[in-house]
């Protein structure tokens, strides 16, 4: 699979926010000196105004805050860290630590961050009682936020204000920076493999909160159709093993000729395997099962 970086508002590890072309902002992050000049005050007055300190009038504070907002200024945590000796902080958003994908992602991010002198703070928006508050608190304590924001991305990015954000595999338009995961070439290889091994009646077990095929599901559907297959597709509302098992059980009942199941991810594939085992269906003898992700847990089941 191919990872593609989209720097719509690129957030570099040095803490500098990139350009937002639609808003016409400068490519250079505004400094405290810029705010002071725009408000006609000293740098010390900006510091007092931004931190709600005594020693300035309400009118002056209001003028400083207005200038800061217009310049998209955010006090530099990195700058304060240089004084206090603190490390730079990266905020990671995941949507469910019970999903084996999330801890594997977190472990990879922690390793990469540590090698560059960054600390990592994590927010699980799937398990948090108040996901809005969790994201906002993460942004207040970190220099940049990365992770899976899903359909809440526009709202959460607005809540994060000027905090640099890098979405992982965004669900929609890239609003700041993003890394897209492109499975197109892998899907083509998969379709070739299934065709070469004699698969004739594949079923796609997809996951989408909209009830329509996901972008990944559409890629698989198109690749199989171009090779002469007429795949069925079952769409679950969530990409869990329970939903994978339920969709597979239904497919085995409705389509007795099914000889391959392509699952949205490895977790759903584990559910498919469980459903096949309960139904007495031999895998891979009668039905081939494939998932997307390559998680370590996939090597611990039989067949792998």
KEKE-3310 file (N, C-alpha, C; in steps of 0.2 Angstrom, whole numbers, plus 5000, padded with zeros to 4 digits):
npx = (5004:5002:5007:5002:5006:4997:4999:4990:4988:5002:5010:5024:5037:5044:5036:5030:5016:5009:5004:4987:4978:4965:4961:4970:4981:4997:5013:5021:5021:5013:5021:5024:5029:5023:5010:5011:5015:5004:4994:4999:5006:5018:5028:5028:5015:5007:5009:5004:4991:4987:4988:4979:4983:4986:4988:4985:4973:4955:4951:4963:4967:4957:4960:4972:4969:4960:4969:4978:4969:4966:4978:4980:4987:4996:5001:5018:5021:5032:5042:5041:5045:5058:5063:5060:5065:5057:5050:5045:5028:5017:5001:4991:4977:4966:4953:4948:4955:4953:4952:4964:4972:4973:4983:4994:4996:4999:5010:5019:5019:5024:5037:5043:5042:5049:5062:5064:5064:5052:5038:5023:5006:4990:4973:4958:4945:4934:4932:4931:4921:4917:4920:4923:4928:4939:4947:4949:4956:4968:4973:4976:4987:4997:5009:5006:4993:4989:4981:4966:4952:4940:4923:4920:4930:4930:4923:4931:4943:4941:4938:4951:4957:4971:4980:4992:4987:4987:4978:4975:4972:4960:4942:4935:4937:4953:4957:4968:4984:4987:4989:4986:4981:4983:4976:4975:4984:4987:4975:4972:4982:4977:4965:4969:4976:4965:4958:4967:4968:4956:4944:4926:4915:4915:4912:4911:4914:4910:4913:4904:4898:4888:4880:4882:4894:4911:4926:4936:4929:4923:4934:4938:4927:4926:4938:4936:4925:4930:4938:4929:4920:4906:4903:4895:4890:4891:4887:4892:4889:4899:4917:4920:4924:4913:4903:4909:4908:4894:4890:4896:4890:4878:4880:4885:4873:4864:4871:4876:4886:4897:4914:4925:4929:4931:4937:4934:4944:4957:4952:4938:4940:4944:4932:4925:4932:4928:4914:4914:4920:4910:4900:4905:4912:4926:4941:4956:4950:4936:4931:4940:4948:4951:4959:4961:4975:4986:4989:4998:4991:4984:4993:4992:4981:4972:4968:4982)
npy = (4994:5012:5026:5043:5060:5074:5090:5100:5109:5109:5101:5102:5093:5103:5111:5121:5129:5125:5132:5137:5137:5140:5149:5159:5161:5165:5156:5156:5154:5164:5175:5180:5193:5198:5199:5208:5219:5221:5224:5235:5235:5230:5215:5209:5213:5206:5193:5194:5197:5185:5175:5179:5188:5200:5218:5224:5233:5229:5233:5233:5220:5214:5220:5214:5200:5200:5203:5192:5182:5186:5184:5171:5166:5156:5152:5147:5131:5124:5134:5138:5126:5126:5135:5129:5116:5106:5092:5091:5089:5077:5074:5060:5053:5040:5028:5017:5008:4994:4988:4979:4986:4999:4999:4994:5004:5015:5010:5011:5024:5029:5024:5030:5044:5044:5042:5054:5063:5067:5067:5057:5059:5052:5051:5042:5042:5034:5027:5037:5047:5059:5064:5076:5084:5077:5078:5092:5094:5087:5094:5106:5102:5098:5100:5097:5088:5072:5058:5048:5055:5054:5056:5066:5076:5089:5097:5094:5099:5112:5115:5113:5124:5134:5124:5113:5100:5083:5072:5055:5045:5052:5054:5062:5078:5085:5095:5100:5095:5079:5061:5049:5033:5022:5009:5003:4997:4985:4979:4976:4966:4957:4954:4948:4937:4929:4927:4919:4908:4901:4906:4909:4914:4927:4936:4951:4958:4972:4988:5002:5017:5024:5015:5013:5007:5007:5017:5008:4996:4998:4999:4985:4979:4984:4980:4966:4964:4969:4958:4949:4944:4943:4949:4948:4960:4964:4975:4981:4991:4994:4991:4978:4963:4956:4961:4957:4943:4941:4946:4937:4925:4927:4928:4915:4908:4914:4914:4900:4895:4903:4906:4913:4926:4943:4953:4969:4973:4966:4963:4961:4950:4940:4938:4933:4921:4915:4913:4904:4893:4890:4886:4875:4876:4873:4882:4886:4877:4876:4889:4904:4916:4933:4947:4965:4974:4968:4964:4959:4950:4942:4932:4923:4915:4900:4895:4906)
npz = (5000:4997:5005:5006:5007:5011:5012:5016:5026:5032:5045:5053:5062:5069:5074:5066:5058:5043:5027:5023:5010:5006:5015:5014:5022:5029:5025:5035:5053:5064:5075:5093:5092:5080:5084:5094:5087:5078:5087:5093:5105:5118:5119:5131:5135:5127:5131:5144:5141:5133:5143:5153:5163:5176:5176:5164:5154:5152:5139:5132:5133:5125:5113:5110:5110:5099:5089:5089:5086:5073:5066:5068:5078:5090:5106:5108:5113:5111:5112:5125:5131:5128:5137:5149:5148:5144:5134:5116:5112:5106:5100:5099:5091:5093:5089:5096:5107:5110:5098:5089:5080:5084:5096:5089:5080:5089:5095:5085:5082:5094:5094:5083:5087:5099:5094:5089:5099:5104:5115:5118:5119:5121:5115:5116:5107:5105:5116:5126:5138:5134:5120:5113:5122:5125:5114:5113:5125:5122:5112:5119:5126:5118:5104:5091:5083:5078:5069:5068:5063:5057:5053:5061:5059:5053:5063:5075:5071:5070:5083:5088:5084:5081:5082:5074:5063:5058:5048:5048:5035:5030:5030:5022:5013:5013:5026:5034:5036:5029:5029:5017:5015:5002:4995:4982:4973:4980:4981:4968:4966:4975:4969:4957:4962:4969:4957:4950:4958:4956:4962:4961:4966:4975:4990:4997:5013:5020:5028:5034:5040:5033:5026:5013:5001:5007:5002:5001:5000:4987:4979:4979:4974:4961:4956:4956:4948:4935:4932:4928:4938:4949:4962:4978:4990:5007:5020:5035:5049:5057:5059:5066:5074:5078:5070:5058:5059:5060:5047:5039:5042:5038:5024:5021:5023:5014:5001:4996:4987:4989:4989:4993:5005:5006:5018:5026:5036:5046:5058:5056:5048:5057:5063:5053:5051:5063:5061:5050:5056:5066:5057:5051:5040:5029:5030:5022:5012:5007:5008:5005:5015:5017:5024:5027:5033:5040:5053:5068:5076:5067:5063:5073:5073:5066:5050:5046)
capx = (5000:5005:5006:5003:5006:4994:5001:4985:4991:5007:5012:5031:5039:5047:5030:5028:5010:5009:4999:4980:4977:4959:4960:4975:4986:5004:5016:5025:5017:5013:5025:5022:5031:5018:5004:5012:5015:4997:4990:5002:5008:5024:5028:5026:5008:5004:5010:4999:4984:4986:4987:4974:4987:4985:4993:4983:4966:4951:4951:4970:4967:4953:4963:4977:4966:4958:4975:4980:4964:4966:4984:4980:4993:4995:5007:5022:5023:5039:5046:5041:5049:5065:5065:5059:5068:5052:5050:5039:5022:5013:4995:4988:4970:4963:4946:4946:4961:4951:4954:4971:4975:4975:4989:4999:4998:5001:5017:5023:5020:5028:5044:5046:5042:5055:5068:5065:5064:5045:5033:5016:5000:4985:4966:4954:4938:4929:4930:4930:4915:4916:4926:4924:4933:4946:4951:4951:4961:4974:4976:4979:4993:5002:5011:5003:4989:4988:4977:4960:4947:4934:4918:4920:4936:4928:4921:4936:4949:4939:4939:4958:4960:4977:4985:4993:4983:4988:4974:4977:4967:4954:4936:4933:4941:4959:4956:4974:4988:4985:4992:4981:4983:4981:4977:4973:4989:4986:4968:4973:4986:4972:4960:4973:4977:4959:4956:4971:4966:4949:4938:4921:4909:4917:4908:4914:4911:4913:4910:4903:4892:4883:4876:4885:4901:4917:4930:4940:4925:4922:4940:4938:4921:4928:4944:4934:4921:4934:4940:4923:4917:4900:4903:4890:4893:4888:4890:4891:4889:4906:4922:4922:4924:4906:4900:4912:4905:4887:4889:4899:4885:4872:4882:4885:4867:4861:4875:4879:4891:4902:4920:4930:4926:4936:4934:4936:4950:4959:4947:4932:4942:4944:4925:4923:4934:4924:4908:4915:4921:4904:4896:4908:4915:4933:4945:4954:4947:4930:4931:4946:4947:4957:4958:4966:4979:4992:4990:5001:4986:4983:4998:4991:4975:4973:4974:4984)
capy = (5000:5018:5032:5049:5065:5080:5096:5106:5114:5104:5102:5099:5092:5108:5115:5127:5127:5126:5136:5135:5141:5143:5155:5164:5163:5165:5150:5156:5154:5171:5175:5185:5199:5200:5201:5214:5225:5222:5227:5241:5234:5226:5208:5207:5214:5201:5188:5195:5196:5178:5171:5182:5190:5206:5223:5227:5235:5225:5235:5231:5213:5212:5221:5209:5194:5201:5203:5186:5178:5188:5181:5163:5165:5151:5152:5141:5126:5122:5139:5137:5120:5128:5138:5124:5110:5101:5089:5093:5084:5075:5071:5055:5052:5034:5028:5011:5004:4987:4986:4978:4990:5005:4999:4993:5011:5019:5008:5013:5032:5030:5023:5035:5050:5044:5043:5062:5067:5069:5063:5056:5059:5048:5051:5037:5046:5029:5025:5043:5049:5066:5064:5083:5087:5074:5081:5099:5094:5084:5100:5111:5100:5096:5104:5095:5082:5067:5053:5046:5060:5052:5061:5072:5080:5097:5099:5093:5103:5119:5115:5113:5131:5134:5118:5109:5094:5079:5067:5048:5042:5056:5051:5067:5083:5086:5101:5103:5090:5072:5055:5045:5026:5020:5001:5002:4992:4979:4977:4973:4960:4952:4951:4943:4930:4926:4924:4913:4902:4898:4909:4911:4917:4930:4940:4957:4960:4979:4992:5009:5020:5027:5010:5013:5004:5011:5018:5002:4991:5000:4996:4978:4978:4986:4975:4959:4965:4969:4951:4944:4941:4946:4948:4951:4964:4964:4981:4982:4998:4995:4986:4974:4955:4954:4962:4952:4936:4942:4947:4931:4920:4929:4927:4908:4906:4916:4912:4894:4894:4907:4902:4918:4932:4948:4957:4976:4973:4960:4962:4958:4944:4936:4937:4929:4914:4912:4911:4899:4888:4888:4883:4869:4877:4873:4888:4888:4872:4878:4897:4908:4922:4938:4954:4971:4978:4964:4964:4953:4945:4938:4926:4919:4911:4895:4897:4913)
capz = (5000:4997:5009:5002:5012:5008:5016:5015:5032:5034:5052:5053:5069:5072:5077:5062:5055:5036:5024:5022:5004:5006:5020:5012:5028:5028:5026:5042:5059:5067:5082:5098:5090:5075:5087:5097:5082:5076:5093:5095:5112:5119:5119:5138:5136:5123:5136:5149:5138:5131:5149:5158:5169:5178:5174:5158:5155:5148:5132:5129:5132:5120:5107:5109:5108:5092:5084:5089:5082:5066:5064:5069:5083:5095:5110:5106:5118:5110:5115:5133:5132:5128:5143:5155:5147:5142:5127:5112:5113:5100:5102:5095:5092:5090:5090:5100:5109:5110:5091:5089:5075:5088:5099:5084:5077:5094:5096:5079:5083:5100:5092:5079:5090:5103:5090:5087:5105:5106:5119:5114:5123:5117:5117:5113:5106:5105:5123:5130:5139:5131:5114:5111:5127:5125:5108:5115:5130:5119:5108:5123:5130:5114:5099:5085:5084:5072:5071:5064:5066:5054:5050:5065:5058:5053:5070:5080:5069:5072:5091:5090:5082:5077:5083:5068:5063:5052:5049:5045:5030:5031:5027:5017:5011:5018:5029:5036:5033:5029:5026:5014:5013:4995:4994:4975:4970:4984:4979:4961:4967:4978:4964:4953:4966:4969:4951:4948:4962:4954:4965:4956:4969:4981:4994:5001:5019:5020:5034:5032:5044:5029:5023:5006:5001:5008:4997:5000:4997:4980:4975:4978:4970:4954:4953:4954:4942:4929:4930:4926:4944:4951:4969:4982:4995:5014:5023:5042:5052:5061:5057:5072:5073:5079:5063:5053:5060:5058:5040:5036:5044:5033:5017:5020:5022:5008:4995:4998:4983:4991:4990:4996:5008:5007:5024:5026:5039:5049:5064:5053:5045:5062:5064:5047:5052:5068:5058:5046:5060:5069:5052:5049:5033:5029:5027:5015:5008:5004:5007:5006:5019:5017:5028:5026:5038:5041:5060:5071:5078:5061:5063:5079:5071:5061:5046:5047)
cpx = (5004:5003:5007:5002:5002:4995:4996:4986:4996:5009:5019:5033:5042:5042:5027:5022:5011:5004:4992:4978:4970:4958:4965:4980:4993:5007:5020:5021:5018:5017:5022:5023:5026:5012:5005:5012:5008:4993:4993:5004:5015:5023:5026:5018:5004:5004:5005:4992:4982:4985:4983:4977:4985:4990:4991:4975:4962:4951:4958:4970:4963:4956:4968:4974:4963:4963:4978:4976:4965:4973:4985:4986:4991:5002:5011:5024:5030:5044:5046:5045:5056:5068:5065:5063:5063:5053:5045:5034:5018:5007:4992:4981:4968:4956:4943:4952:4959:4952:4962:4975:4977:4982:4995:5001:5001:5009:5022:5025:5025:5036:5047:5046:5048:5061:5070:5065:5057:5042:5027:5011:4994:4978:4962:4947:4933:4927:4929:4923:4913:4922:4928:4930:4939:4950:4954:4957:4968:4977:4979:4986:4998:5004:5008:4999:4988:4984:4970:4954:4940:4929:4917:4926:4934:4927:4927:4942:4947:4940:4947:4961:4966:4982:4986:4990:4985:4983:4977:4971:4960:4948:4934:4939:4947:4958:4963:4979:4985:4989:4987:4984:4980:4982:4976:4978:4988:4980:4969:4977:4981:4967:4963:4974:4971:4957:4960:4970:4959:4943:4933:4915:4911:4912:4913:4911:4914:4910:4910:4897:4887:4878:4878:4892:4906:4921:4935:4936:4924:4928:4940:4932:4923:4933:4941:4929:4925:4937:4935:4919:4910:4899:4897:4894:4889:4891:4888:4892:4896:4910:4925:4921:4917:4902:4902:4909:4898:4886:4891:4893:4879:4874:4883:4878:4863:4864:4879:4885:4897:4909:4926:4926:4932:4933:4938:4943:4951:4954:4941:4934:4942:4937:4922:4925:4930:4917:4909:4916:4915:4899:4899:4911:4923:4936:4952:4951:4941:4929:4937:4944:4953:4954:4963:4969:4986:4994:4994:4997:4984:4987:4996:4985:4977:4967:4976:4981)
cpy = (5006:5023:5038:5055:5071:5086:5101:5111:5110:5106:5098:5098:5097:5113:5120:5124:5129:5131:5133:5140:5144:5149:5160:5166:5162:5158:5150:5157:5161:5170:5180:5192:5202:5202:5207:5220:5226:5225:5234:5241:5231:5219:5206:5208:5209:5194:5188:5194:5189:5174:5174:5185:5197:5211:5226:5228:5229:5226:5233:5224:5211:5214:5216:5202:5194:5200:5196:5181:5179:5185:5174:5162:5160:5151:5146:5137:5124:5127:5139:5131:5121:5131:5133:5117:5104:5098:5092:5087:5083:5072:5066:5053:5045:5033:5022:5007:4996:4984:4985:4983:4996:5004:4997:5000:5015:5017:5010:5021:5033:5029:5028:5042:5050:5045:5050:5066:5070:5064:5062:5056:5056:5050:5046:5040:5041:5027:5031:5045:5055:5066:5071:5086:5084:5076:5088:5099:5092:5090:5105:5109:5098:5101:5103:5089:5078:5062:5052:5050:5058:5057:5067:5077:5087:5100:5099:5098:5110:5120:5116:5120:5130:5128:5114:5102:5090:5073:5061:5046:5046:5053:5056:5072:5084:5094:5104:5098:5083:5067:5050:5038:5023:5013:4999:4996:4985:4976:4973:4966:4955:4949:4947:4937:4926:4923:4918:4907:4899:4901:4911:4915:4921:4935:4945:4958:4967:4982:4999:5012:5023:5022:5009:5010:5009:5012:5011:4996:4992:4998:4989:4976:4979:4981:4968:4959:4965:4963:4946:4942:4946:4946:4951:4955:4965:4970:4981:4989:4999:4989:4982:4967:4953:4955:4958:4945:4936:4942:4940:4925:4921:4927:4919:4905:4908:4914:4906:4892:4898:4903:4907:4924:4937:4953:4964:4977:4967:4958:4958:4951:4938:4934:4932:4921:4911:4909:4905:4892:4885:4884:4877:4870:4877:4879:4886:4883:4874:4885:4900:4914:4927:4944:4959:4973:4974:4965:4958:4948:4940:4932:4921:4914:4905:4895:4904:4918)
cpz = (5000:5001:5006:5007:5008:5013:5015:5020:5035:5041:5053:5060:5072:5075:5072:5058:5047:5033:5023:5016:5004:5010:5019:5018:5025:5029:5032:5047:5062:5074:5086:5096:5084:5079:5091:5093:5079:5081:5095:5103:5112:5119:5126:5139:5132:5128:5141:5147:5136:5137:5154:5164:5170:5175:5167:5158:5150:5140:5128:5128:5126:5113:5105:5106:5101:5087:5083:5085:5074:5062:5065:5074:5088:5099:5109:5113:5118:5113:5122:5135:5132:5134:5149:5154:5145:5135:5123:5113:5107:5102:5097:5096:5089:5092:5094:5102:5110:5103:5091:5084:5079:5092:5095:5081:5083:5095:5091:5080:5089:5098:5088:5082:5095:5100:5088:5093:5106:5111:5116:5120:5118:5120:5113:5113:5106:5112:5128:5131:5135:5126:5113:5116:5127:5119:5110:5120:5127:5115:5113:5126:5125:5108:5092:5087:5077:5074:5066:5067:5062:5052:5055:5064:5057:5059:5075:5077:5070:5079:5092:5088:5078:5078:5076:5069:5057:5053:5045:5041:5031:5027:5022:5014:5016:5020:5032:5032:5034:5027:5023:5013:5007:4994:4987:4972:4973:4982:4972:4962:4970:4973:4959:4956:4967:4963:4949:4952:4961:4958:4960:4960:4976:4984:4998:5007:5021:5027:5032:5037:5040:5026:5016:5007:5003:5002:4996:4997:4989:4976:4974:4973:4962:4952:4952:4948:4935:4927:4929:4932:4945:4958:4973:4987:5001:5017:5030:5044:5055:5059:5063:5070:5074:5073:5058:5053:5058:5050:5036:5037:5039:5026:5016:5019:5016:5001:4997:4993:4984:4992:4992:4999:5009:5012:5024:5030:5043:5055:5061:5051:5051:5064:5059:5048:5058:5065:5054:5050:5063:5064:5049:5042:5034:5026:5027:5010:5004:5003:5009:5010:5019:5021:5026:5032:5040:5049:5063:5073:5073:5060:5069:5078:5066:5056:5047:5042)
residu = (UNK:UNK:UNK:UNK:UNK:UNK:UNK:UNK:UNK:UNK:UNK:UNK:UNK:UNK:UNK:UNK:UNK:UNK:UNK:UNK:UNK:UNK:UNK:UNK:UNK:UNK:UNK:UNK:UNK:UNK:UNK:UNK:UNK:UNK:UNK:UNK:UNK:UNK:UNK:UNK:UNK:UNK:UNK:UNK:UNK:UNK:UNK:UNK:UNK:UNK:UNK:UNK:UNK:UNK:UNK:UNK:UNK:UNK:UNK:UNK:UNK:UNK:UNK:UNK:UNK:UNK:UNK:UNK:UNK:UNK:UNK:UNK:UNK:UNK:UNK:UNK:UNK:UNK:UNK:UNK:UNK:UNK:UNK:UNK:UNK:UNK:UNK:UNK:UNK:UNK:UNK:UNK:UNK:UNK:UNK:UNK:UNK:UNK:UNK:UNK:UNK:UNK:UNK:UNK:UNK:UNK:UNK:UNK:UNK:UNK:UNK:UNK:UNK:UNK:UNK:UNK:UNK:UNK:UNK:UNK:UNK:UNK:UNK:UNK:UNK:UNK:UNK:UNK:UNK:UNK:UNK:UNK:UNK:UNK:UNK:UNK:UNK:UNK:UNK:UNK:UNK:UNK:UNK:UNK:UNK:UNK:UNK:UNK:UNK:UNK:UNK:UNK:UNK:UNK:UNK:UNK:UNK:UNK:UNK:UNK:UNK:UNK:UNK:UNK:UNK:UNK:UNK:UNK:UNK:UNK:UNK:UNK:UNK:UNK:UNK:UNK:UNK:UNK:UNK:UNK:UNK:UNK:UNK:UNK:UNK:UNK:UNK:UNK:UNK:UNK:UNK:UNK:UNK:UNK:UNK:UNK:UNK:UNK:UNK:UNK:UNK:UNK:UNK:UNK:UNK:UNK:UNK:UNK:UNK:UNK:UNK:UNK:UNK:UNK:UNK:UNK:UNK:UNK:UNK:UNK:UNK:UNK:UNK:UNK:UNK:UNK:UNK:UNK:UNK:UNK:UNK:UNK:UNK:UNK:UNK:UNK:UNK:UNK:UNK:UNK:UNK:UNK:UNK:UNK:UNK:UNK:UNK:UNK:UNK:UNK:UNK:UNK:UNK:UNK:UNK:UNK:UNK:UNK:UNK:UNK:UNK:UNK:UNK:UNK:UNK:UNK:UNK:UNK:UNK:UNK:UNK:UNK:UNK:UNK:UNK:UNK:UNK:UNK:UNK:UNK:UNK:UNK:UNK:UNK:UNK:UNK:UNK:UNK:UNK:UNK:UNK:UNK:UNK:UNK:UNK:UNK:UNK:UNK:UNK:UNK:UNK:UNK:UNK:UNK)
# end
